[in-house]
Amino acid sequence: MRSYQLTGFETPLAEATEPLPEPKGAEVLLKVLGAGVCHSDVHIWEGAYDLGHGRKLSFEGRVHFPLTMGHETAGEVVATGPDATGVKPGDKVLAFSWIGCGDCPVCAGGQENYCGRPRFLGVNRAGGYADHLLVPDARYLVPLDGLDPVKAAPLNCSGLTTYSALGKLGADLSRHMLVVMGAGGLGLMALGLMGMMGAKGAVVVEPDPAKREAALKAGAVAAVDPGAEDAAAQIRKAAGGTVHIVLDLVGSGSSLDLGIELLARGGKVVVVGLLGGDVTIPVPYIPMRAITIQGSYVGTLEELRALVDLVKAHGLPEVPIECRPFAEAGRSLADLRAGKVVGRVVLTP
């Protein structure tokens, strides 16, 4: 088994070879067919989240080396443990990565992605930057049933994350024009899913001209540069005069500041991105304007199953995908960090 491992923060990924694991109990061994490279992997490589004012939320003690990253994995079942049910060798599946401890009330409620003792694939245990992946239980596998595994791999994070976040906007998604902060992999995925979910439409806010163009091609009604002096006025005009819902897929101090500034009375912003920074909100604005600020962190196994059913019915979102060999995992992280990736890089055999 060959993998590409993180052996220290901000160090090059190291190629490693080890014996192919034999699944036990309900475990399942997959041959990896596609592994998406996500911006969260960049944060893990860097070793911290930016909290603003020079503060960091460190991964020290949370990440153990060597770590095979990769939490957007699609693969083919090659072996199963004696207690694994529901899958067989040859099945093409997605591997749900957001696995909890399985014992706490949060996990019992089906929200393993919120577990305080996570076993996330590619974060707390080995993930998909490898030619094989050992999944701890067959129940975390979602059948692809004919979907292209390479194009489907990003559904595990960028798809699930945006699907869950869009769902938190409820009926407002069909009533109001959505403002989407960011047109990276998440933003383009959100644009692809919105139509399937009955959304009215989206105005995208993105500083990179190439990504603004990609957003327009993906169906955005407008794409605005947040650096423009009249950015807020442009966004409101494109949204029909007022902004009631914002999806912040950047998660920086400046993106959330702008999102809160844009909101009309009774508006809502769902924050997904983890770029970092901080914001200062005058407390009276929250009750006086009756605004809602809600976080959203990936999604549940049931949401992933519902998302896969949705794309089976409507087709995979047309997110630009560039395939690269596993050996280019390190270069792909560097390109993503530098803002050179439009859409998603997926590592393939």
PyMOL commands that set and color helices and strands:
alter all, ss='L'
color gray80, all
select helices_A, chain A and resi 39-46+105-108+112-114+138-140+149-156+158-167+172-175+185-197+209-217+231-238+253-262+285-289+301-314+326-337
alter helices_A, ss='H'
color red, helices_A
select strands_A, chain A and resi 2-6+14-17+28-37+48-52+55-58+67-68+72-80+92-95+132-135+141-143+178-181+202-205+222-224+243-248+263-271+292-295+321-325+344-348
alter strands_A, ss='S'
color yellow, strands_A
deselect
rebuild
show_as cartoon
